[in-house]
Amino acid sequence: MERDTKRDQVLDDYRAVMDIPAGRRLLWHITCKARAFHLSMTGNSWTFFNEGRRSVGLEVLDEMQTASRPLWRQIEDECAKPDAKDRNVEVKYAGSRETGRPE
């Protein structure tokens, strides 16, 4: 029973953060920095590092979507679309294409 209460509190916290513009931008920024929307394969051992980082981003993404799909859609509308006026985080490759290491 206590575990459900903790889980509910985490989801409530996500909703509270997602409910304000700065929170939505921050969660989008974290998800992008984690490279949740990119492949992590480099062809060398940096793949493991990249996949670990991506895994955290995917967990955050899953928590946001579980907490509130409508607020997640709002984050996409505000931050992900190239023509969104509130977009402040670019999705770009955050590492050397040759080595996969972060720059």
Phi and psi in degrees as a GROMACS rama.xvg file:
@    title "Ramachandran Plot"
@    xaxis  label "Phi"
@    yaxis  label "Psi"
@TYPE xy
-63.9137  -35.3616  GLU-2
-62.1499  -42.0855  ARG-3
-61.7238  -38.882  ASP-4
-63.7719  -42.8531  THR-5
-64.76  -42.0141  LYS-6
-62.8781  -45.3107  ARG-7
-60.7903  -38.3573  ASP-8
-65.8875  -41.0001  GLN-9
-60.8589  -45.1671  VAL-10
-65.9096  -38.2752  LEU-11
-61.4885  -40.9335  ASP-12
-63.8314  -42.7777  ASP-13
-59.0433  -45.6146  TYR-14
-60.9436  -40.3637  ARG-15
-63.5033  -41.7776  ALA-16
-69.3929  -41.4665  VAL-17
-70.913  -15.5827  MET-18
-79.14  -13.0373  ASP-19
-115.215  144.674  ILE-20
-54.6459  -43.5015  PRO-21
-63.3754  -36.9445  ALA-22
-66.4145  -41.9102  GLY-23
-63.6155  -42.8339  ARG-24
-63.8855  -40.7181  ARG-25
-64.9285  -46.1443  LEU-26
-63.9155  -37.0256  LEU-27
-63.6684  -44.0122  TRP-28
-59.5647  -46.3617  HIS-29
-61.889  -44.5079  ILE-30
-62.5386  -40.328  THR-31
-69.8253  -43.5247  CYS-32
-60.1859  -32.54  LYS-33
-77.2906  -7.42213  ALA-34
60.0691  40.8237  ARG-35
-63.5195  -23.1884  ALA-36
-100.858  13.921  PHE-37
-123.719  157.341  HIS-38
-74.878  151.004  LEU-39
-107.689  -1.56662  SER-40
-71.8762  127.126  MET-41
-118.458  -16.9861  THR-42
89.8303  3.39368  GLY-43
-142.626  -170.712  ASN-44
-68.9078  -12.2659  SER-45
-66.6481  -16.8007  TRP-46
-56.6286  -40.3986  THR-47
-64.7954  -43.6567  PHE-48
-61.6661  -49.2382  PHE-49
-61.1911  -39.9904  ASN-50
-68.8854  -35.688  GLU-51
-63.0423  -44.2236  GLY-52
-64.3593  -43.3483  ARG-53
-63.8943  -37.9654  ARG-54
-59.6549  -42.0736  SER-55
-63.1223  -43.9663  VAL-56
-60.3293  -40.0684  GLY-57
-67.7952  -34.0666  LEU-58
-66.2686  -42.6601  GLU-59
-62.5276  -44.37  VAL-60
-59.111  -44.761  LEU-61
-63.0686  -41.6562  ASP-62
-63.1482  -41.715  GLU-63
-62.6408  -44.1805  MET-64
-68.6882  -34.9524  GLN-65
-69.3013  -40.5819  THR-66
-64.9732  -44.4409  ALA-67
-167.248  104.066  SER-68
-60.9454  -41.6689  ARG-69
-60.9408  -40.0267  PRO-70
-70.0466  -33.7356  LEU-71
-63.3601  -42.9645  TRP-72
-62.3947  -35.531  ARG-73
-65.0297  -39.8844  GLN-74
-60.5928  -45.3014  ILE-75
-59.5174  -45.3715  GLU-76
-62.5513  -41.5237  ASP-77
-79.4587  -33.8131  GLU-78
-113.548  -32.0275  CYS-79
-87.8535  -28.8462  ALA-80
-81.8739  135.835  LYS-81
-56.385  -28.9272  PRO-82
-95.7411  5.73838  ASP-83
-68.4521  129.515  ALA-84
-71.1856  -21.9268  LYS-85
-96.8712  8.83043  ASP-86
-72.1976  124.074  ARG-87
-128.725  2.44711  ASN-88
-126.216  122.115  VAL-89
-87.491  139.689  GLU-90
-87.0635  114.148  VAL-91
-146.998  164.659  LYS-92
-69.3231  124.362  TYR-93
-104.174  34.367  ALA-94
-163.49  166.677  GLY-95
-66.3814  131.385  SER-96
-66.9854  -27.5207  ARG-97
-75.5552  -43.985  GLU-98
-105.102  -24.1357  THR-99
82.3756  -4.16498  GLY-100
-71.5807  144.52  ARG-101
-61.4857  145.214  PRO-102
